Amino acid sequence: MKRYFVGRDHVREERRRVVCDSEQAESPEQPDDRYDRSVIRQPQGKSGTLAKAEDLAGVYHVVVRGAGGKAYCAGGDVKALTLAKQKDGNTQMGQTFFRREYRMNHLIATMQKNYVAVMDGITMGGGVGISLPGRFRIATENTVWAMPETAIGLFPDVGASYFLPRLKGQLGVYLALTGASLKGADVFHAGIATHFVPSHLIPTILDRIQELQPDPGSVNYAIRERHYPEPPSQGFLAMQPVIDQCFSKSSVEAIIDELKSTGTQFGQAVVDKLEQMCPLSLKVAFKAIRAGKHLSLEQCFQMEYRLARHFLDSPDFYEGVRAALIDKDKRPKWQHARVSDVPESLVTSFFGQVDNELLLQPPAACDAPYSL
């Protein structure tokens, strides 16, 4: 049996695993024009590498890590799309980017090869898309996980509408709306990671995996040998009851009212957080998470592509990215001052059909994420 190692740009006979190190997008030394092109090409390049791995008979396992073993995503993708829109007013680049990204996420979710995502650092936004759909998702004490898209006038995508509503209780709604971060063991306790392993043991696990046969059970066992079954929570678990109480309501407005009525410091802190987010994004994200609970993985990606297309035509998206990542003044001026100001008709329109809809190949296996 041949052994292959697939990196970003090469395939060579050596090992039974694939390593795709994430490109760290943020680079202050890079000029904007070169920066735009390199980031926009990223999903296509990584998707091609993953597809190659899926087709190679000698490849048994795919291992994905952040750049330098740390970060999966630094916000460079949405910044590039905004700069491109400012330059010529064209959203075609954004359409192409989201189409490629969601196809890559779907490929990860439906791969027959063992896919191992090592979240040993910051895992946010697009970084979630190359980890959460995978069969094995390893968190460490260094993991910081979040989907902060509502803060930039977008919505939690990359399959979030499928995965988040399937978390325990109302946690998925809470994470989608607030963009709250989970750290370390709490990423495992939330059900986002399948395993929790101390960072210094990651090299040992990866060395073990490269010697294994393709059976998923053997990979699971190799990770569980170093897995901490009950790592101490960093405080998140205590918040689950109030999260379930408040985020089970039927609208964003009702959620905010319920949070206020708790009279707790946590409730008020969450209200303050929500009031900083884009009102339109909050209502669209809420509707998407509620809908996604009853949709297949493919249907969720198709819904998200429609939403992304509509957000590409929304001034809120570009204003949010400007305030957070370009000018960095942290003072976005949204179209609507409050959630209650957002017309339901506008929210509904974002779920409407678009030209050139996203088409995906049906999965060869179950599309649900692997769990312990």
C-alpha positions as CSV (number, residue, x, y, z in Angstrom):
1,M,0.0,0.0,0.0
2,K,1.4,3.4,-1.0
3,R,1.6,6.1,1.6
4,Y,1.0,9.7,0.6
5,F,1.5,13.1,2.3
6,V,-0.6,15.8,0.7
7,G,0.5,19.4,1.5
8,R,-0.8,22.6,-0.1
9,D,0.9,22.2,-3.4
10,H,2.4,18.7,-3.6
11,V,1.7,15.0,-3.3
12,R,4.6,12.7,-2.4
13,E,4.8,9.1,-1.4
14,E,5.4,8.9,2.3
15,R,2.6,8.6,4.8
16,R,-1.1,7.6,5.1
17,R,-2.3,11.0,6.1
18,V,-3.0,14.4,4.6
19,V,-2.0,17.6,6.3
20,C,-3.7,20.9,5.1
21,D,-2.3,23.7,7.2
22,S,-4.8,26.7,7.2
23,E,-3.6,29.9,5.5
24,Q,-3.5,32.6,8.2
25,A,-5.2,35.5,6.3
26,E,-4.2,38.5,8.3
27,S,-0.8,39.8,7.2
28,P,-0.1,43.5,7.8
29,E,3.0,43.4,5.5
30,Q,0.9,42.3,2.5
31,P,-0.3,44.9,0.1
32,D,-4.0,45.0,-0.3
33,D,-4.1,44.0,-4.0
34,R,-2.0,40.9,-3.5
35,Y,-3.8,40.2,-0.3
36,D,-7.2,40.2,-2.0
37,R,-6.2,37.6,-4.6
38,S,-4.5,35.2,-2.3
39,V,-7.4,35.1,0.1
40,I,-10.1,34.7,-2.6
41,R,-8.3,31.7,-4.1
42,Q,-8.0,30.0,-0.7
43,P,-11.2,27.9,-0.7
44,Q,-10.6,26.7,-4.2
45,G,-7.1,25.6,-3.5
46,K,-7.9,23.8,-0.2
47,S,-11.0,22.2,-1.8
48,G,-8.8,20.9,-4.6
49,T,-6.3,19.4,-2.1
50,L,-9.1,17.8,-0.1
51,A,-10.7,16.4,-3.3
52,K,-7.4,14.9,-4.3
53,A,-7.0,13.3,-0.9
54,E,-10.5,11.8,-1.2
55,D,-9.7,10.2,-4.5
56,L,-6.2,8.8,-3.7
57,A,-6.4,5.2,-2.7
58,G,-3.3,5.4,-0.6
59,V,-4.6,8.2,1.6
60,Y,-6.4,7.1,4.7
61,H,-6.6,10.2,6.9
62,V,-6.8,13.9,6.5
63,V,-5.4,16.1,9.3
64,V,-6.1,19.8,9.3
65,R,-4.4,22.3,11.5
66,G,-4.3,26.1,11.9
67,A,-1.4,28.2,10.5
68,G,1.6,27.6,12.7
69,G,-0.5,25.2,14.7
70,K,-2.5,28.2,16.0
71,A,-5.2,30.1,14.0
72,Y,-7.6,28.8,11.4
73,C,-9.0,32.2,10.4
74,A,-8.2,35.9,10.9
75,G,-11.0,37.6,9.0
76,G,-9.1,38.1,5.8
77,D,-11.8,36.6,3.6
78,V,-14.6,39.1,4.4
79,K,-12.1,42.0,4.4
80,A,-11.0,41.1,0.9
81,L,-14.6,40.9,-0.3
82,T,-15.3,44.4,1.1
83,L,-12.2,45.9,-0.4
84,A,-13.1,44.4,-3.8
85,K,-16.6,45.8,-3.5
86,Q,-15.3,49.2,-2.7
87,K,-12.9,49.1,-5.7
88,D,-15.4,48.4,-8.4
89,G,-18.9,47.8,-6.9
90,N,-19.0,44.2,-8.2
91,T,-20.2,41.3,-6.0
92,Q,-19.1,38.6,-8.4
93,M,-16.0,37.9,-6.4
94,G,-18.1,37.4,-3.3
95,Q,-20.5,35.1,-5.1
96,T,-17.6,32.9,-6.3
97,F,-15.9,32.9,-2.9
98,F,-19.0,31.7,-1.0
99,R,-19.8,29.1,-3.7
100,R,-16.4,27.6,-3.4
101,E,-16.3,27.9,0.4
102,Y,-19.6,26.1,0.9
103,R,-18.7,23.3,-1.6
104,M,-15.5,22.8,0.4
105,N,-17.3,22.7,3.7
106,H,-19.8,20.1,2.2
107,L,-16.9,18.1,0.9
108,I,-15.4,17.9,4.4
109,A,-18.7,16.9,5.9
110,T,-19.2,14.0,3.4
111,M,-15.6,12.8,3.0
112,Q,-15.2,9.0,3.3
113,K,-11.6,9.4,4.6
114,N,-11.0,10.0,8.3
115,Y,-11.0,13.8,8.7
116,V,-9.2,15.1,11.8
117,A,-9.4,18.8,12.7
118,V,-7.0,20.0,15.4
119,M,-8.4,23.2,16.9
120,D,-5.3,24.1,18.9
121,G,-5.9,27.9,18.9
122,I,-8.3,30.4,17.5
123,T,-11.1,28.8,15.5
124,M,-13.6,31.4,14.2
125,G,-15.8,32.1,11.2
126,G,-14.3,30.3,8.1
127,G,-12.1,28.3,10.4
128,V,-15.2,26.7,11.9
129,G,-16.1,25.6,8.3
130,I,-13.0,23.5,8.0
131,S,-13.3,21.9,11.4
132,L,-16.9,21.6,12.6
133,P,-18.1,19.5,9.6
134,G,-15.2,17.0,10.1
135,R,-15.6,13.6,11.7
136,F,-13.0,14.1,14.5
137,R,-12.6,17.5,16.1
138,I,-9.9,17.9,18.7
139,A,-10.0,20.8,21.2
140,T,-7.1,21.7,23.5
141,E,-6.6,24.2,26.4
142,N,-5.6,26.7,23.7
143,T,-8.9,26.5,21.7
144,V,-10.9,29.7,21.3
145,W,-14.1,29.0,19.3
146,A,-16.6,31.5,18.1
147,M,-18.9,32.5,15.2
148,P,-18.9,36.4,15.4
149,E,-20.6,37.1,12.1
150,T,-23.5,39.0,13.5
151,A,-21.0,41.7,14.6
152,I,-20.0,42.4,11.0
153,G,-23.4,42.4,9.3
154,L,-23.3,38.8,8.2
155,F,-24.7,35.6,9.6
156,P,-23.1,32.3,11.0
157,D,-22.5,30.3,7.8
158,V,-20.2,27.4,6.7
159,G,-22.8,24.9,7.8
160,A,-23.7,26.6,11.1
161,S,-27.4,26.5,10.3
162,Y,-27.1,22.7,10.3
163,F,-24.7,22.1,13.2
164,L,-25.7,24.8,15.7
165,P,-29.4,23.9,16.2
166,R,-28.2,20.3,16.9
167,L,-26.2,21.3,20.0
168,K,-27.7,20.8,23.4
169,G,-30.7,22.9,24.3
170,Q,-30.6,26.5,23.0
171,L,-26.8,26.8,23.0
172,G,-26.7,27.0,19.2
173,V,-29.0,30.0,19.1
174,Y,-27.0,31.7,21.8
175,L,-23.7,31.2,20.0
176,A,-25.2,32.3,16.6
177,L,-26.7,35.5,17.9
178,T,-24.1,36.7,20.4
179,G,-20.9,35.5,18.7
180,A,-19.8,34.4,22.2
181,S,-16.5,32.5,22.4
182,L,-16.0,29.2,24.1
183,K,-12.6,28.3,25.4
184,G,-10.7,25.1,26.1
185,A,-12.7,22.3,27.5
186,D,-16.0,24.1,27.1
187,V,-15.7,23.6,23.3
188,F,-15.8,19.9,24.1
189,H,-18.6,20.2,26.7
190,A,-20.7,22.1,24.2
191,G,-20.5,19.2,21.7
192,I,-18.5,21.2,19.2
193,A,-15.3,19.1,19.7
194,T,-15.5,15.3,19.8
195,H,-12.3,15.1,21.9
196,F,-10.3,17.2,24.4
197,V,-6.5,16.6,24.4
198,P,-3.7,18.6,26.0
199,S,-1.8,20.5,23.4
200,H,1.5,18.9,24.1
201,L,0.1,15.5,23.2
202,I,-1.1,16.5,19.7
203,P,2.1,15.5,17.9
204,T,2.0,12.1,19.6
205,I,-1.6,11.6,18.4
206,L,-0.8,12.6,14.8
207,D,2.2,10.3,14.7
208,R,0.0,7.5,15.8
209,I,-2.7,8.2,13.3
210,Q,-0.3,8.1,10.4
211,E,0.4,4.5,11.1
212,L,-3.3,3.4,11.2
213,Q,-5.5,1.7,8.8
214,P,-8.6,3.5,7.4
215,D,-11.0,2.2,10.0
216,P,-12.6,5.2,11.8
217,G,-12.7,3.2,15.0
218,S,-9.0,2.9,15.1
219,V,-8.6,6.7,14.7
220,N,-11.1,7.3,17.4
221,Y,-9.3,4.9,19.7
222,A,-5.9,6.6,19.0
223,I,-7.3,10.0,20.0
224,R,-9.2,8.6,23.0
225,E,-6.0,7.1,24.4
226,R,-5.0,10.7,25.1
227,H,-8.5,12.2,25.5
228,Y,-9.6,13.7,28.8
229,P,-13.2,12.4,29.2
230,E,-14.2,15.0,31.9
231,P,-12.0,18.1,31.5
232,P,-12.9,20.8,33.9
233,S,-15.3,23.4,32.6
234,Q,-14.3,27.1,32.5
235,G,-17.7,28.2,33.7
236,F,-19.9,27.7,30.6
237,L,-21.9,24.7,31.9
238,A,-23.4,26.8,34.7
239,M,-25.0,29.2,32.1
240,Q,-26.8,26.5,30.2
241,P,-30.1,26.7,32.2
242,V,-30.5,30.5,31.7
243,I,-29.4,30.2,28.0
244,D,-32.1,27.5,27.5
245,Q,-34.7,29.7,29.3
246,C,-34.1,32.8,27.3
247,F,-33.1,31.6,23.8
248,S,-36.1,29.3,23.5
249,K,-38.3,32.2,22.8
250,S,-39.9,32.7,19.4
251,S,-38.2,35.9,18.3
252,V,-35.1,37.9,18.9
253,E,-37.2,40.6,20.5
254,A,-38.7,38.1,22.9
255,I,-35.2,36.7,23.7
256,I,-34.0,40.2,24.7
257,D,-37.1,40.8,26.8
258,E,-36.5,37.5,28.6
259,L,-32.9,38.2,29.2
260,K,-33.8,41.6,30.8
261,S,-36.4,39.9,33.0
262,T,-33.9,37.6,34.6
263,G,-32.4,40.5,36.5
264,T,-29.0,38.8,36.4
265,Q,-25.6,40.1,35.5
266,F,-25.3,37.5,32.8
267,G,-28.6,38.4,31.3
268,Q,-27.8,42.1,31.1
269,A,-24.3,41.4,29.7
270,V,-25.9,39.3,26.9
271,V,-28.4,42.1,26.2
272,D,-25.6,44.6,25.9
273,K,-23.8,42.3,23.6
274,L,-26.8,41.8,21.3
275,E,-27.4,45.5,21.1
276,Q,-23.9,45.9,19.5
277,M,-24.8,43.4,16.8
278,C,-26.3,44.1,13.4
279,P,-30.1,44.0,13.9
280,L,-30.7,42.6,10.4
281,S,-28.1,39.9,11.0
282,L,-29.6,38.9,14.3
283,K,-33.1,38.4,12.8
284,V,-31.7,36.5,9.7
285,A,-29.4,34.3,11.8
286,F,-32.3,33.5,14.2
287,K,-34.6,32.5,11.4
288,A,-31.8,30.4,9.7
289,I,-30.9,28.5,12.9
290,R,-34.6,27.7,13.6
291,A,-35.1,26.6,10.0
292,G,-31.9,24.6,9.9
293,K,-33.0,22.2,12.6
294,H,-35.4,20.7,10.2
295,L,-33.2,20.7,7.0
296,S,-30.6,18.4,5.6
297,L,-27.0,19.4,5.5
298,E,-27.3,20.1,1.7
299,Q,-30.4,22.1,2.2
300,C,-28.6,24.2,4.9
301,F,-25.7,25.0,2.6
302,Q,-28.1,26.0,-0.2
303,M,-30.0,28.2,2.2
304,E,-26.8,29.8,3.4
305,Y,-25.7,30.5,-0.1
306,R,-28.9,32.4,-0.7
307,L,-28.4,34.3,2.4
308,A,-24.8,35.1,1.5
309,R,-25.9,36.4,-1.9
310,H,-28.4,38.7,-0.3
311,F,-25.9,40.0,2.3
312,L,-23.5,40.8,-0.6
313,D,-26.1,43.3,-1.6
314,S,-26.6,44.6,1.9
315,P,-24.8,47.8,3.1
316,D,-24.8,46.3,6.6
317,F,-22.2,43.7,5.6
318,Y,-19.7,46.2,4.2
319,E,-20.3,48.6,7.1
320,G,-19.7,45.9,9.6
321,V,-16.5,44.7,8.0
322,R,-15.3,48.3,7.7
323,A,-15.9,49.1,11.4
324,A,-14.3,45.8,12.6
325,L,-11.5,45.0,10.2
326,I,-10.7,48.0,8.0
327,D,-11.0,51.3,9.9
328,K,-11.4,49.4,13.1
329,D,-13.3,52.1,14.8
330,K,-15.8,49.5,16.2
331,R,-18.6,51.9,15.6
332,P,-20.8,50.5,12.8
333,K,-23.8,52.5,11.6
334,W,-26.4,49.8,10.8
335,Q,-29.4,50.4,8.6
336,H,-31.7,49.8,11.6
337,A,-31.2,51.1,15.1
338,R,-33.0,48.2,16.8
339,V,-34.1,44.7,16.1
340,S,-37.7,45.8,16.3
341,D,-37.0,48.2,13.4
342,V,-36.2,45.4,11.0
343,P,-39.2,44.6,8.8
344,E,-40.1,40.9,8.7
345,S,-40.6,41.2,4.9
346,L,-36.9,42.2,4.6
347,V,-35.9,39.2,6.6
348,T,-38.0,36.9,4.6
349,S,-36.6,38.3,1.3
350,F,-33.1,37.1,2.3
351,F,-34.3,33.5,2.1
352,G,-35.6,33.9,-1.4
353,Q,-34.2,32.2,-4.5
354,V,-31.2,33.6,-6.3
355,D,-29.9,33.0,-9.8
356,N,-27.3,30.3,-10.2
357,E,-28.3,28.4,-7.1
358,L,-25.7,26.3,-5.2
359,L,-25.7,22.7,-6.4
360,L,-24.1,20.0,-4.3
361,Q,-23.4,16.3,-4.8
362,P,-25.5,14.1,-2.5
363,P,-23.4,12.5,0.3
364,A,-22.3,8.9,0.0
365,A,-22.7,8.5,3.7
366,C,-24.6,10.0,6.6
367,D,-24.2,13.7,6.7
368,A,-24.3,14.1,10.5
369,P,-21.0,15.0,12.2
370,Y,-19.2,12.3,14.1
371,S,-19.7,12.2,17.8
372,L,-18.3,10.2,20.7
